[in-house]
C-alpha cells in the first residue's frame, strides 16, 4: 500500500474538521418577558373648589391623568419564562 493511502480514512468514514475550522452553531434568539417595577411622575387633574379639596380628592385616587409623565426608575422584578 502506498504511503499516501495509509493516512486516509477508510471508505464510508467522514473526517471531522478541527474545532477551529467548524462553523459555530448559531443559537436562535428567543423573546423573553419580564415583570418590571416602574416609578413614574405624572401630572393628574381634578376639579375642585379649593386646593385642599383637590389634594384630598387626588389622595383618594380621584381625578385623571393629564400627561403620561416620564419614568424616573425602572427595576427588574422577575423573568417570566413559562
Secondary structure as GFF3:
##gff-version 3
##sequence-region A 1 82
A	DSSP	alpha_helix	3	6	.	.	.	ID=ss1
A	DSSP	beta_strand	33	45	.	.	.	ID=ss2
A	DSSP	alpha_helix	51	59	.	.	.	ID=ss3
A	DSSP	beta_strand	64	80	.	.	.	ID=ss4
###
